Amino acid sequence: MKPKSETPNHIKSFIHLVETQFGVKVKTLRSDNGKEFMLNDFYNHKGIIHQTSCVQTPQQNNIVERKHQHILSMARALMFQSNMPKLFWNHAINHATFLINRLPTRYLDHKSPYQALFQCLPDINSLKVFGCLSFATTPNAHRGKPDPRAKKCVHLGYKPGTKGYLLFDIETKQFFVSRDVYFYEKIFPFTDIQPPDPSNPLPLPSITFFDNHDPWFQSTETPVSPTNQTTSPTVSKNSSSSNLPCRKSTRTRKTSDYLQDYHHSLLSSTAPKTKYPIDNYLSYDALSLKHKCLTLSISTNIEPHTYEKQLSMIVGNKQLVMS
């Protein structure tokens, strides 16, 4: 919704959606004194009571105001993390709302709004980081044999009514939906794009010349003798320039960000320089069976996919400790 004049159409569409999909009737609508909410004829036809807050008293509509602040705070966090331009703020708002509807809250007995509304657990296996780097497969109809098989894109969330990901093509500047996508959730393309600062001009590169070389290229022409048409290659008298050492790069090398999660295990667990290896003093053999199971379960890294599974893991660990 861009102008406020579209508010009446959205209110009517929302009420019809609730009546069709959930079979309930909207009885009360609470808002401020904005003219875009004054639909008295429509409210009277539907039998809806319209409640308004006092002028300059937003605390009377505190639930809506707090939820607006919650959505905006999460949207700002998403944009700060991915360094997305401000023109994508509407996608950040939609993605923040999508996440909030799938987060458990204590006001709903530790259920998510999605679960309370549809009476089923939301599928969170498809959740991806907002603004991360992604590669979408190019359809066969739009590519030739020498063309690339994927396009470099930015993940913008999910489009309602589809089972695909909403993406932004970096090269063509177009939005599209794709199902076959590969994500790099720790790489953000817009982080590397920094706008030029006009107050700090780019420094000019410095050129270093050797003593035996002329800084300016000089072309010399050797006249050809009419009696001798053959030419012999010219050999430089001073060949000391060929013995100059090669220049080495001073750039600091580091591992790519998406390789930080990979750990290399050495063949020998004890380094040769370790004077007192920890294997000689720490062992699980002296522990009882229950304590050994508890220790191994704590060190095991398991990421639950649902909130109920996380609760069952916590309860299981507490029972194991109490036993």
N, C-alpha and C positions, 0 to 999 in steps of 0.2 A: 504494500500500500504506500503510494507516494504522497498524494495530497489528502488532506483530511476529509475532502468531499466524498471519498470512497468509503468512509466509515459506515453510513447507513446500509450500503449493499453488503458489506462484510458482516454486519450484525444480522441481517436477514438470512444470509447464507449459513451462518453458524447456527442459528436457531433451527432452520430446516434440517441441517445435518444432524443435530442432536435428536430431533424428533424421529428422523428416518433410521439412523443407525442404532440408537439406544432405546427407542420407544418411550421416552420420557418427555415431559412438558416443562418448559422454562417458566417458572412462576414469578421470579423477582430478578430485576436487573438493577445493579447499583453502579453509579458513575458520578463524575463531577458535573459541573454546570456547562460543559461544552455544548455548543449548538449542534454539533454533529451527532450527539446522542439523543436529541429531542425528536423522537419518532412517535408522537402521541397517537396518531391514527393507527399505526402498526401495533403499538402496545395494546390499545383498546380492542383491536380486532383479535389479538391473540390472548387477551386476558392477562397480560403481564403487568405487574406493579413495578413502576420505575421509581427508584429511590435515588436522590441526589444529595451530595454533601454540601455543607455550607460554603459560602464564598471564602476563598483563601484559607481553607481548612482541610488540607490533604490528609491529616491524621484520621479523619472520619472514614477514609477509604484506605485504611492502613494495610490491609491484606494485599491489595493490588500494588500499592506503592512498594512494599517490601519485595514482592515477587519481581517487579520491574528492576529493582536494585540488584537482586540476585542474578537475574539474566544478564544484565549489563556488566556486572563484575566478572562473570564467567566468560562473556564474550571478549572483554578487554584482555583477560588472561590468555585466551586462545590467540588473539592477534599479537600480543606482546611476545609470546613464545615463538610463533612462526614468522614474526616480522612482516605480516601481511600488510599491503597498502590499505588505506582507509576505504577505498572503493569496494572492498569485499566485506564491509561491516555487516551487511544484511545476511550474508552467508554465515558469518560468525554468530549472529543472533539466532539463526535457525539451528545451527549445530549445538549451541549452548542449550536451547530449549529441548532438543532431541536428547541430550545427555541428562538434563534435569529430570525429564519424564521417566528415565530408566534408573535413577538413583534411589535407593531406599531411604525413607525418612521416618523418624520416630513419631510424627503426627499421624501416620497411617499404619501404626503397629509394625514398623520396620519393613514395610512394603513400598515398592515403587509406585508412582502414580499410574504407570502402564499396567502393573499387575492388579492394582485396585480397580481399574476401569475395565480391563478385558478378562480378569480372572485367570491369567496365565503368566508365566515367567517370560520376560523379554529376552530375545536372542541377542547376546552381546558378543558373540564370536566374530561378528563382522565390524566391530568398532575399530576405527583407525584414527591416527593422530591428525588433527585438523591442520591443513597447510603443509603437510609433508610431501616429499618427492614421490611421484608415482609414475609408472610406465603402463600405458593402456595399449592393448593389442590392437593393431590396425586391421580393420576388416579386409577380407580377401578381395572384395569388390573394389576397394579404393587403394589398392597397392599392386605394384608390379613385382617381378622377380628381383630386380636390383634395389627396390625400395626397402626402407627399414621396416621391421616387423612390429615396432612399438613406437609410441609417441611420448615425449617427456611432458608430464602434466603436474598439476598441483591438486591435491585432494581438498574438496570444499564441503564434503558431507554427503548427504543422501537426499534423493528426490522422492517426495511422497508418491505412492502409487506404483513404484518400480522397485526392482530388486537389484539395482545397479548403484554405482558410485557416481556422484556428481564431480566432474573434473574440469579443470581449466587448462587448455592447451597453451603452453608458454610461447610457442612459435607463432601460431595463427591467432592467438588472443580470442579463442572461441570456447564456449561452454558446451559440454556434451556429457552424456551418461554412458557408462561402459560397465560391463560385468567382469571381464577378464582383465584384472589390474594387478600389478605387483608393486608393493609399497616399500619404501625406505623411511621408516617412521622416525629416524633420528637425523634426517637430512631435510633442511628447509631451503628451497631454492631462492626465496626472496631474502634470505639472510645474507647471501653473497652479493646481492645487488645493492650497492650503495650509491645514492645520488651524488653527483659532483658538487663540491663546495666552491662557489665562485670566489670566496675570500681567500682560498688557498689554491693558487694556480699550480699546475703540474710542473715539477722540476724538470729542467732540460737535462738530457743524458750527457755525461762528460765523455769525451773521446780522448784516448791516450795514444800517442804516436811513439814509435820506437825511434831511436837516434839514427838508425841506418835507413829509415824510410822517409820519403817526402810526404807531408800531409796532403798534398794535392797531386792528383794523378797527372802525370806529364806524359804525353804521347810523343814518341820520337820516331821519325821516319828515316830509314836508312836507304840512301839511293842505291839502286841496283846498277852494277856495271854492265855495259852492253856486251862486253866480251865474255862475262861470266854470269850465266843465268841461274846457277845453283846457289842456294842459300844454306848456310850452316846455322844450327841453333846457337843462340847467344847464351853464354854461361856467365852468371854473376860473379864478379871478382870477390865480393865479400859474402861468404856463405855462413856468416855467424848467426843470421836470423833463423836458420833452420835448427839451431841448437837451443832456441828459447824454450823455457819450460811451459807446459800446457797450463792454461788457467783452470782452476778448480772452482766449482760453484760454492758460494758461502751460504746458500739457502738451507735453513733448518729442515731436516726431513722428519716427518711424523706419520704415524699410521692414520689411515682414513677413519672418519668417525663411525662408519657402519661396521668396522672391524674391531671396535673396542670390546665387544661382548665375547670375542673368541680368546680362549686361553690355551696356551701351548704347554703341554705336560712333558716334562723332561723324562728321559729314560731312567735315570737314577733319582730316587726320591731324596737322597742326601747329597748335598753339594760337597765337593772334595775339600773346600775351604772351611766347612763347618766344624768347629772344634768340639762342640757338645751338641750332637744331633738330638732333636726332640723325640725321635723314635725310641731312644733309650730310656726316656723318663715318662712318656705318655703312652698309655695303652688301654684298650677297651677290655682286655682279658680279665681284669680284676673286678669288673662290674657284674652285677647280677643280670639275669635275663631281662627283667622289667626295666631296669635302669639303662641297659644297653639299647633296648627298643626305643625308650624315650629319647636318648641322646641321638640316635640315628634319625628318628622322626623329626626332631628339631632341626637338624642339619640338612634335611631333605628340602629342596626348594620346589614346592608344588603351588602353582597358581590356579586357584579355583575359578570356575567360569560363572558361578552363580553365588548369590548371597547366602542361600541356604547351605550350600556345600561348605562355605567358609565357617558358618556357625557350627556345623557338625564337626569340622576339624578342631575348632576351639574347645567344644564340649568333650570330644574324645581325648584331647591332651589333658584336660583337667581331670577327667576320670582316671586316666593312667597315672597321673601324679598322686591322686588321692589313694589309689590302690597300692 
